[in-house]
Amino acid sequence: MNVKKTWFSAGRILLTLIIVVVAALVLWRIVNYYMFSPWTRDGHVRADVIQVAPDVGGLITSVQVADNQQVRQGQVLFVIDQARYTLALRLAQATLEQRTATLAQAKREYARNLALGNLVAAETLEESRTRVDQGEAAAADAQVQVDTAKLNLARTTIVSPVDGYLNDRAPRVGEYVSAGRAVLSVVDMHSFRVDGYFEETRLHGIHIGQPVDIAVMGESRPLRGHVQSIVAAIEDRDRQASPNLLPNVNPAFSWVRLAQRIPVRVALDEVPEDFRMIAGRTATVAVRADARNDGHASRADNAGATVAAQPASGASAPAASQAASRAGGASQ
């Protein structure tokens, strides 16, 4: 009877120990995942937004796009009133013709004075030559004005700089636009990416080129990508610029210090065709930590193979080939 009680007590103790060990392992995995694993819910879909501003000002006479429309590079967006710029081109062309005629007359006078030889005073010959030079300079200036007028007339037609999507308000006919002031924006459809803001305590598990799993909020299918870059600096909120260029550090110190958020850019590798890419959407970014060691190992193997393939400066070609063959046999 005592033996059975002893075994029963031992079994209960062993079962309790097993439960405690399993609970400790589960707790450690949970703590490690939520505290140290390279993942974050603070991720967002980003894209380059190009602001389209006309190079010339005027009234909009034609709009050939609609709100939120997909456009191609070089597609006409809107047209500015061309009447004033057409008149400016005609005026520049007339000025060019006038100065060209003046230059031709100066050249004929110079040629005639040069043909007369000693019958024409040297001072008169020099003056005629100067008029030719001045006429050539004036004609060149008029040609520049013609080219500028043609450029301004061409710039009245505004085209899309990239393939992408318009913003939610296209310009309207009759609006006046100023040169250099943005009228609309185009989201570059080839620049979509994901920016994940990782806590600084998790950066040790993030490396350039690592594969990344991306879960966009509201989407059932995950996206695939890889780490493209990690920022080199973030803003220091406890330090401000001072007028005398001396450090101005905030004297108040909070004992509860939260981990800084470091932006990590993720390039997208696989995006389904029917996936709705919208800049600003929220995403969860998880870096695959298991591929980190494999990446280091493969780079080390490649480096070793490169070193083995390169012969030493004083070694002969047969010796180098034998060394490469031995390195290849050892790696198999």
C-alpha angles and dihedrals in degrees: 000000000000090000092056091049090049093051091045092052091047091050092051091049092048092048090049091051091049091050091048092049093048091047091049091050092048091047091049092050091050093047092045092049098047097037108033111013115107101251136106140184090210098090132126137190110244136187139175113266115203116202111217114215124172119241091218133039132235146099119314109242101174136024116191101179137063134218116292091002122156111241137186129227110277095018114140112252103177141335128231121217106282100191096092093045092047090054090048089053092050090050092050091049091050090051090051092052091049094050091044090055091048090050092051091052091049091051092051091051092049092048091050093049090047091052093052090062115185092007089077121065116246090237092056091048090051092050092051090051090050091053089054091053092047091049092052091051092048091049091050090051090051090050090054089052090052092050091048092050091050090050092050090049091051091048091060087079107073116204133185113268094207143012108272150090130302123236121257095273124052119192120269131230111264097030117130116230127194127219113264095012116118114245101176140351134232123210109220105235092202095055102064113136140147126250114203119195105212126188112251090240090067101050093095090077096049123089135168112272096020115144116251134200115215125196112191114205111257094019123105096200119073123225127228126224145138136239108270103176145343120218118252098212143019132193119279105220094187093062126063135182117261129205093245092048093246122135112273106195122181107249093206112091123192114215091210104072118187120208114261119245115240117198114231118189117220122196116214118240104174122030120166115234093238094047112119107230111199121168111237099034116140119248141177112230121202123179115213102239093185091067093055097080092042090054092050091047094050091049090049091050091049091049091049092048091050092051091047092049093053112080121223118258092250099037124101124239095253091051091049092050091049090051091050091050091050090050090050092049092050093052093053 
